[in-house]
């Protein structure tokens, strides 16, 4: 049932090359991950070794209340084909959206994965409805609350991927009728302490970098901030890294989206940009290493911050 390219078998680089990913592309990818992690260029060799080791972890990917946009952000990634690299890096035993199995076969795969004597990593996408014992979110006849409560405490490490899994997401917006919560809020009484990779969607490089850190540090979690975000990715505000910062410092603000000032790339603070209060590495890493919202002319909405759907709205008014 497993559907990664690697599955812990040797020859990972050869299979990647057959998929159109050369050794050069692979090492460029590893160098990029090293840079995103704030490591020296020489660390790329260690990353390459970790990603091609025959012994790679089994991963269970759970879906809760969400739109699946976080999975899409990986699957729609292009050069250097992050989806292939991720699927070759880990043995992804369970992912409800893209796995071939369904019904009882899917449940068998999940049970087999979490029963492995070698343990497993868990990636969670989506918030967990908790009202009425989780009645308002079910998979396979079981509540998401029940499934996560059973599986996550057994995992060697848990990664909450996306703002829904980390902080509840738009499902948790006021009045939050289903009492949806992020993983840590919902399951802290069970000892779950996940690494949070927020964003709507998050950048795939931040997930890859977290997995690489776990692989290269004996599953030790990275240094995190007060809301469990890895500091190596979320240690600076969007504002501090923004290419429009010189315009902000010069007091040059676009008055409207269709203005000449906006076309010249002036600061979008007057149009609602939440960059000064948002921690993320979007300006450095970008999406597909090509673009990000502010570069495209749209203000940051603060999507990697807790409760951004309530505290950052209206999105197009000055903070």
Secondary structure, 3 states (H helix, E strand, C coil): CCCCCCCCCCCHHHHHHHCCCCHHHHHHHHHHHHHHCCCCCCHHHHHHHHHHCCCCCEEEEEECECCCHHHHHHHCCCCCCHHHHHHHHCEEEEECCCCCCCHHHHHHHHHHHHCCCCCCEEEEECEEECHHHHCCCEECCEEHHHHHHHHHHHCCEEEEECHHHHHCHHHHCCCCCCCEECHHHHHHHHCCCCEEECCCCCCHHHHHHHHHHHHHCCCCCCCECCCCEEHHHHCCEHHHHCCCHHHHHCCCECCCCCCHHHHCCCECHHHCCCHHHCECCHHHHCECCCECCCCCCCCCCCCCCCCHHHHCCCCCCCC
